[in-house]
């Protein structure tokens, strides 16, 4: 799979998940500094997003900006920003799963799939997300145990 093919799949994922992102992202302002640091957005993009009144309008503009980027590193960096923020990792998982399904449904010869660095990166990324979620679940269980230990018994 060529880089261009993978970029097209990422664009398709952002298009297919547009309504979900707009409804669930909330105010995307928290991701803008990360996206600026990664040269995905610039200060004029930041102003465009912040000029909108509602969170939904801000999310629409933000997703439109991501989709309009020539290089689909915007997709990867957005997923990374979601993971690093840790507030909406479910959105990152959904985008990643959607991309995985798009890759699987793309009709390519098996040899081109196994040689694709993008697919290998996707597999590595999937492993990283799984490890991150497992770690977070363990932390949540430990916190719940601590809270339960402090509750009085009736």
N, C-alpha and C positions, 0 to 999 in steps of 0.2 A: 504494500500500500504506500503510495507516495505521500509526501508531506502535504501536497495540495489536496489529495483525497481526504486525509485526516482533518485538515482545516475545514473542508466542506462538511464533514460529519459533525464537527464541533459547532459550526454555524447552524446546522440542522437541529442539533440538540437545543441550542439557545432559542431557535424559532419554535420548536415543538414544546418547549417548557416555558415559553413566554408568559402565558396566563398564570401558571403555577408560580413563577418567579415574582410577577407583579403582585399577586395576592399574598405571598408568604414572605417576601424579602423585607417588607417594612421600609424604613428609611435607610437607604444604602450609604448614607454619609459616612458611617463608621468604616467602610471599605475604601473610601476614596484615598486617604493617605497612603495606604498600601499600594493601590493601583497607580498612584502618581510616582511612588518610589520605584516601582517596577517599569516605569515609562509606558504604561498602558493608557493612562489618562493624563491630562495636563490641567493647569489651573483654570483655563477657560472651560474645560469640561466640568470641573468642580463647580464653577459658578452657574453653569447651565442646570446642573442637578439641584443645587441649593436654591435656585430661583423659583422652583416649583413649590406649591403650597402644601399639598398633601403627600403623605408617604407613598401612596399609590402612583401619583404623578412622578415623583422622584424615582421610584423603582422603574417605571416605564422608560424614562429618559436614560437611566443608568444602563438598563439592559439593551436599549437601542444603541447606546454608545459602544457597548461591548460587541454587539453584533456588527457594527460598522467598521471595526478595526480591520485593517488589511491582514494583519498577522493574527492568527487565532491563539497566540500566546495569551491573549486576553482571557480566553476560556480557562486555560490552565491556572493563570494567576488568580482569577476570580475564585476558582475552587480552592486554591491554596489559602486565599484570604478568608474564605468561609471556615476552613479548617483551623486556621490560626486564631480566629476570633472565638471559636468554640461555642458561639451562641446558636448558630444555625448550621451545624454540621449535617443535619438531616437534608438540607438543601444540597450540600456538596455531595452527599451520598446519592441523592436522586439524580443529579447531573452526571455523576460518574457512572451510575448504573445505566442511565439512558445512553451515554456514549458507548458503553460496553455493548449494549443491545444493537446500537447502530452499526458497530464494527462487526458484530456477529451476523447481522442481516445483510451486510454488504457482500455481494457475490464476487469473491476473489478466489483465485487458485490457492490451495492450501500452502504452497511454497512461499507465496508472496506474503501471506499472513505471518508465517513463522519467522520470516526474515525482517519483518517490519519493526523498526526501533520504536515507532509510536505505540504499537501494540505491546511491546515489551515494557515501555514506560507506563502504559496503562495498567499492566499487570503489577508492576512495582508500586504504582500509586494505589492500586486496590489493596495491596498488602499493607501499605503504610496506613491507609484509612482503617482497615480492619484492626491493626495493632493499636492505633490511637483509640478506637472505640472500645476495644477490650480493656485498655488501660483505664479509660474514663469510667467504664462500668464497674471495674474493681474499686476505684476511688469512691464511687457513689455507694457501693455496698458497704465499704468501711465506714463512711460517714453515717449511713443509716444505722449500722450496728452501734456506733458511738451514741447516736441520738436515742436509740431504743434502750441502751444501757442506762441512760440518765432519766428515763421516764419512770415515774412511780408505779409500783405494782398494785393492783386493786384486788 
